[in-house]
Amino acid sequence: MARKLRITQTKSASGHPKDQALTVRALGIRKMQHTVEHNDTPQIRGMVFKVRHLVKVEELN
């Protein structure tokens, strides 16, 4: 079974570069404290790395 990541936005993307705000949006996060789950893929990891200061990530088994 594929591993999953639980991603929660902890800080606002406003005031940060537009590409970071768009990355948060592309992850499916719509508002503060919103949580989404994604499969653990290199593409998702790259997106999370780009906005790592705005989100909290947990690995699920």
Number of C-alpha atoms within 10 A of each C-alpha: 4 9 11 15 19 16 23 20 22 16 14 15 22 9 8 11 9 10 12 19 17 13 17 24 13 12 16 15 20 13 15 14 15 13 18 15 17 17 15 15 12 9 10 15 15 12 15 21 12 15 19 17 13 19 23 16 16 11 13 13 8
